[in-house]
């Protein structure tokens, strides 16, 4: 049975070192959440606290309005009805695929157990692999079996601790999409931990960006990219640079690349002030007819696109994403124009 997860202002410390500071988020039944952040930010500790491996020194963790953790109480892990998928999959090498999937179903009636195993084998696209052993499987197949084993007993919540980190980038994103489809099919409430934003975008409905034990912003992947709440999120999510701009009107700023009109009013207190505007690579259009130009300092081939690192005459560095048939040389001057309507503005620091 899927569950609602409510994490309320939790603190977790290791001795005198505080790892989590007032972490709060809520997931509705069947929603997929993600803890996204750099190494050492505390994201895995959130997972461990939900699982009952780490006590909280402040706050509460509730599942379906039932208290799992508080400073004075910690429900044992085995009583939480929580499934886990680990980074190394942790499959039993001496057990077949079917035996691995059925490991958590030892108390089930044999007929029900077999039906559930077959159901999950079909769901993960491995209906004929019941008798195979882990060493005979690819990394992606092992990941699917680990997921099926964790889902087998119908956990209220499923926790995934960087389950794709050992795979190459293309397979990682493909599996993330497959896992999302499987979780949605089972209507499972899940929490993923990752440092890979593309993985988070592929799987999660709701993403918490964590930095030094605090949630900087909880939002959809789209909003984290296009509407970051602070400089850390703007820098961590996607690529981009800050360029100086003068606020010259309610909807307008002036930059060395021209005037930019915003789709929403700008804070009137900033009128006449110099601010920083976030410019993403997809905001900068390569245009041979433009009078605004910049010099190619570096470039990275991406297959369908080139990512150009450009420098303007004033020395400002910007990024430009252009179709790969626009193959320009280092130190070549190219025409550019800005194409953005929603400004991300920060006070200058």
C-alpha positions as CSV (number, residue, x, y, z in Angstrom):
1,X,0.0,0.0,0.0
2,X,1.5,3.3,-1.1
3,X,2.1,5.9,1.6
4,X,2.4,9.6,2.3
5,X,5.8,10.7,3.7
6,X,6.1,13.8,5.9
7,X,9.5,14.9,7.0
8,X,9.3,17.8,9.5
9,X,12.3,20.0,10.4
10,X,14.6,17.1,11.2
11,X,18.2,17.5,12.5
12,X,20.7,14.7,12.5
13,X,24.1,14.8,14.1
14,X,27.1,12.5,14.2
15,X,28.6,13.3,17.6
16,X,29.2,17.1,17.6
17,X,28.9,17.4,13.8
18,X,25.5,18.4,12.6
19,X,24.7,16.8,9.3
20,X,21.1,17.8,8.7
21,X,19.6,21.1,9.7
22,X,15.8,21.6,9.7
23,X,15.1,19.4,6.6
24,X,11.4,19.4,5.7
25,X,9.5,18.0,2.7
26,X,6.3,16.1,2.0
27,X,5.5,13.4,-0.6
28,X,2.0,12.5,-1.5
29,X,1.1,8.8,-2.1
30,X,2.6,7.6,-5.3
31,X,4.9,10.7,-5.7
32,X,8.6,10.3,-6.5
33,X,10.9,12.6,-4.6
34,X,14.7,13.2,-5.0
35,X,17.5,14.4,-2.7
36,X,19.9,16.1,-5.1
37,X,23.2,17.6,-4.1
38,X,27.0,17.4,-4.1
39,X,29.0,14.8,-2.2
40,X,28.9,15.2,1.5
41,X,25.8,17.5,1.5
42,X,23.7,15.1,3.7
43,X,21.4,13.6,1.1
44,X,22.1,10.0,2.0
45,X,21.6,10.8,5.7
46,X,18.1,11.9,4.9
47,X,17.5,8.4,3.4
48,X,19.1,6.7,6.5
49,X,16.8,8.7,8.8
50,X,13.7,7.7,6.9
51,X,14.8,4.1,7.0
52,X,15.4,4.3,10.7
53,X,19.2,3.8,10.5
54,X,19.9,7.2,12.0
55,X,18.0,8.9,14.9
56,X,16.8,12.5,14.7
57,X,17.8,15.0,17.3
58,X,14.9,17.4,16.3
59,X,11.8,17.2,14.2
60,X,9.6,14.3,13.2
61,X,9.2,11.7,10.4
62,X,5.7,10.5,9.7
63,X,4.3,8.0,7.3
64,X,0.5,8.1,6.8
65,X,0.3,10.3,9.9
66,X,2.0,7.7,12.0
67,X,5.2,8.8,13.7
68,X,8.3,6.9,12.7
69,X,11.0,9.1,14.2
70,X,11.3,11.9,16.8
71,X,13.9,12.9,19.4
72,X,12.4,10.5,21.9
73,X,11.3,7.7,19.6
74,X,12.6,5.7,16.7
75,X,10.5,2.9,15.2
76,X,12.8,-0.1,14.4
77,X,13.7,-0.4,10.7
78,X,12.1,-3.8,10.3
79,X,8.7,-2.4,11.4
80,X,8.7,0.5,8.9
81,X,7.6,-1.4,5.7
82,X,10.3,0.4,3.7
83,X,12.1,-1.1,0.7
84,X,15.6,-0.1,-0.2
85,X,17.7,-0.3,-3.4
86,X,21.4,0.1,-2.7
87,X,24.2,1.6,-4.8
88,X,25.8,-1.9,-5.4
89,X,22.4,-3.7,-5.8
90,X,23.4,-6.2,-3.0
91,X,22.0,-9.2,-4.9
92,X,22.6,-12.6,-3.4
93,X,25.1,-14.2,-5.8
94,X,24.2,-17.8,-4.9
95,X,20.5,-17.2,-5.5
96,X,18.6,-17.1,-8.9
97,X,16.8,-14.1,-10.1
98,X,13.5,-15.6,-8.9
99,X,15.0,-16.4,-5.5
100,X,16.4,-12.9,-5.1
101,X,13.0,-11.3,-6.0
102,X,11.2,-13.6,-3.6
103,X,13.6,-13.2,-0.7
104,X,11.3,-10.8,1.2
105,X,8.2,-13.0,0.6
106,X,9.2,-15.9,2.8
107,X,6.1,-15.6,4.8
108,X,3.8,-15.6,1.8
109,X,1.8,-18.6,0.6
110,X,3.8,-20.4,-2.2
111,X,1.1,-19.7,-4.8
112,X,0.9,-16.0,-4.0
113,X,4.7,-15.8,-3.8
114,X,5.2,-17.3,-7.2
115,X,2.5,-15.1,-8.7
116,X,4.2,-12.0,-7.4
117,X,7.6,-13.1,-8.7
118,X,6.2,-13.7,-12.2
119,X,4.3,-10.4,-12.1
120,X,7.5,-8.5,-11.3
121,X,9.6,-10.4,-13.8
122,X,7.1,-9.3,-16.5
123,X,7.1,-5.7,-15.2
124,X,10.9,-5.4,-15.3
125,X,11.0,-6.9,-18.8
126,X,12.8,-10.2,-17.8
127,X,10.1,-12.8,-17.9
128,X,12.4,-15.6,-19.1
129,X,15.3,-14.9,-16.6
130,X,13.9,-16.4,-13.5
131,X,16.6,-19.1,-13.3
132,X,19.5,-16.9,-14.2
133,X,22.1,-15.9,-11.6
134,X,23.3,-12.3,-10.9
135,X,26.8,-12.9,-12.5
136,X,25.0,-13.8,-15.8
137,X,23.2,-10.4,-15.9
138,X,24.2,-7.0,-17.3
139,X,24.4,-4.1,-14.9
140,X,21.1,-2.8,-16.1
141,X,19.4,-6.2,-15.5
142,X,20.9,-6.5,-12.0
143,X,19.5,-3.0,-11.3
144,X,16.0,-4.1,-12.4
145,X,16.2,-7.3,-10.3
146,X,17.3,-5.3,-7.2
147,X,14.3,-2.9,-7.8
148,X,11.9,-5.9,-8.2
149,X,13.2,-7.5,-4.9
150,X,12.7,-4.2,-3.1
151,X,9.1,-3.8,-4.5
152,X,8.1,-7.4,-4.0
153,X,6.5,-7.1,-0.5
154,X,4.6,-4.0,-1.4
155,X,6.5,-1.5,0.7
156,X,4.8,1.7,1.7
157,X,7.9,3.7,0.7
158,X,10.9,2.8,-1.5
159,X,14.3,4.3,-1.0
160,X,16.9,4.3,-3.8
161,X,20.5,5.2,-2.8
162,X,22.3,6.3,-6.0
163,X,21.3,3.1,-7.8
164,X,22.6,4.1,-11.2
165,X,26.0,5.6,-10.2
166,X,28.1,2.7,-11.5
167,X,26.6,2.8,-15.0
168,X,27.6,4.9,-18.0
169,X,25.6,8.2,-18.6
170,X,23.4,7.0,-21.4
171,X,22.3,3.8,-19.6
172,X,21.8,5.7,-16.4
173,X,19.2,8.1,-17.9
174,X,17.5,5.3,-19.8
175,X,17.2,3.2,-16.6
176,X,16.0,6.2,-14.6
177,X,13.1,6.5,-17.1
178,X,12.4,2.8,-16.9
179,X,12.4,2.9,-13.1
180,X,10.0,5.8,-13.1
181,X,7.6,3.9,-15.3
182,X,7.8,0.9,-13.0
183,X,7.3,2.9,-9.8
184,X,4.3,4.7,-11.4
185,X,2.8,1.4,-12.5
186,X,3.0,0.2,-8.9
187,X,2.0,3.6,-7.5
188,X,4.9,3.5,-5.1
189,X,6.0,6.5,-3.0
190,X,9.8,6.7,-3.5
191,X,12.8,8.8,-2.6
192,X,15.9,8.8,-4.8
193,X,19.3,10.1,-3.7
194,X,21.6,11.3,-6.5
195,X,24.2,13.9,-7.4
196,X,23.2,13.6,-11.1
197,X,20.7,16.2,-12.1
198,X,19.8,14.5,-15.4
199,X,19.0,11.4,-13.4
200,X,16.8,13.4,-11.0
201,X,15.0,15.1,-13.9
202,X,14.3,11.7,-15.5
203,X,12.8,10.1,-12.5
204,X,11.5,12.6,-9.9
205,X,8.2,14.5,-9.6
206,X,9.7,16.6,-6.8
207,X,13.4,17.5,-6.2
208,X,15.0,18.8,-3.1
209,X,18.4,20.5,-3.8
210,X,20.5,20.0,-0.6
211,X,23.6,22.0,0.4
212,X,25.5,21.5,3.7
213,X,22.6,19.8,5.3
214,X,19.9,22.3,4.3
215,X,17.3,22.2,1.6
216,X,18.0,25.1,-0.7
217,X,14.9,24.6,-2.9
218,X,12.2,22.0,-3.3
219,X,10.6,22.2,-6.7
220,X,10.1,20.5,-10.1
221,X,13.1,20.0,-12.3
222,X,11.7,22.6,-14.7
223,X,11.5,25.3,-12.1
224,X,14.9,24.5,-10.6
225,X,16.4,25.1,-14.0
226,X,14.4,28.1,-15.1
227,X,13.5,29.6,-11.7
228,X,16.3,28.9,-9.2
229,X,15.7,30.4,-5.8
230,X,19.2,31.4,-5.0
231,X,22.8,31.4,-6.4
232,X,23.7,28.0,-5.2
233,X,20.7,26.4,-7.1
234,X,21.4,28.5,-10.2
235,X,25.1,27.3,-10.2
236,X,24.4,23.7,-9.3
237,X,21.5,23.1,-11.7
238,X,22.4,23.2,-15.4
239,X,25.1,25.5,-16.8
240,X,25.2,29.2,-17.0
241,X,26.9,32.4,-16.2
242,X,26.0,35.6,-14.4
243,X,26.3,38.9,-16.4
244,X,25.9,42.4,-15.0
245,X,22.7,44.3,-15.9
246,X,21.2,47.6,-15.0
247,X,17.5,47.6,-14.2
248,X,16.1,50.4,-16.4
249,X,12.3,49.7,-16.2
250,X,9.6,47.7,-14.5
251,X,10.1,44.9,-17.1
252,X,13.5,45.7,-18.5
253,X,17.2,45.4,-17.9
254,X,20.1,46.7,-19.9
255,X,23.2,44.5,-20.6
256,X,26.2,44.8,-22.9
257,X,24.3,42.4,-25.2
258,X,21.3,44.7,-25.4
259,X,18.0,45.3,-23.6
260,X,16.2,42.3,-22.2
261,X,12.4,42.4,-21.5
262,X,11.1,40.3,-18.6
263,X,7.7,38.6,-18.6
264,X,7.1,39.7,-15.0
265,X,7.6,42.9,-13.1
266,X,11.0,43.4,-11.5
267,X,11.3,44.5,-7.9
268,X,10.8,48.3,-8.0
269,X,13.5,48.6,-5.3
270,X,16.1,47.5,-7.9
271,X,15.3,50.3,-10.4
272,X,18.6,51.9,-11.4
273,X,20.6,49.2,-9.6
274,X,23.2,46.9,-11.2
275,X,22.2,43.3,-10.7
276,X,23.4,39.9,-12.0
277,X,21.3,38.1,-14.6
278,X,21.6,34.3,-15.1
279,X,22.3,33.4,-18.8
280,X,21.9,29.8,-19.8
281,X,23.6,28.4,-22.9
282,X,20.2,28.0,-24.6
283,X,19.5,31.7,-24.0
284,X,22.3,32.6,-26.3
285,X,21.4,32.1,-30.0
286,X,24.2,31.9,-32.7
287,X,23.1,34.4,-35.4
288,X,25.4,35.3,-38.2
289,X,23.3,38.4,-39.0
290,X,23.6,39.9,-35.4
291,X,25.7,43.0,-34.8
292,X,26.6,41.6,-31.4
293,X,29.6,39.3,-31.5
294,X,31.9,37.3,-29.3
295,X,35.0,35.3,-29.7
296,X,35.1,31.5,-29.4
297,X,37.4,30.6,-26.5
298,X,36.6,26.9,-26.3
299,X,34.1,24.5,-27.6
300,X,32.7,21.0,-26.7
301,X,31.2,18.7,-29.3
302,X,27.9,17.2,-28.0
303,X,26.8,15.3,-31.2
304,X,23.7,17.3,-32.2
305,X,25.2,20.5,-30.7
306,X,28.3,22.4,-29.9
307,X,28.6,24.1,-26.5
308,X,30.6,27.2,-27.2
309,X,32.5,29.1,-24.5
310,X,32.5,32.7,-25.7
311,X,34.1,36.0,-24.6
312,X,32.7,39.4,-25.4
313,X,34.8,42.5,-26.1
314,X,34.4,43.6,-22.5
315,X,35.8,40.2,-21.3
316,X,32.5,38.8,-20.1
317,X,32.3,35.0,-20.7
318,X,29.1,33.4,-21.8
319,X,28.0,30.0,-23.1
320,X,26.1,29.3,-26.3
321,X,24.5,26.1,-27.5
322,X,24.4,25.9,-31.3
323,X,23.6,23.1,-33.8
324,X,26.7,21.1,-34.6
325,X,26.7,22.1,-38.3
326,X,27.7,25.5,-37.1
327,X,31.3,24.4,-36.6
328,X,33.5,27.4,-35.7
329,X,37.1,27.6,-34.9
330,X,38.8,28.7,-31.7
331,X,39.4,32.5,-31.7
332,X,36.8,33.0,-34.5
333,X,34.3,35.8,-33.9
334,X,30.7,34.8,-34.3
335,X,27.4,36.7,-34.1
336,X,25.1,36.1,-31.1
337,X,21.8,37.4,-29.7
338,X,19.9,36.8,-26.5
339,X,16.6,35.0,-26.6
340,X,15.1,34.9,-23.1
341,X,12.0,36.4,-21.5
342,X,12.0,35.2,-17.9
343,X,14.9,36.8,-16.1
344,X,16.6,35.2,-13.1
345,X,18.0,38.2,-11.2
346,X,20.2,38.3,-8.1
347,X,21.6,41.2,-6.1
348,X,25.3,41.7,-6.8
349,X,27.6,40.2,-4.2
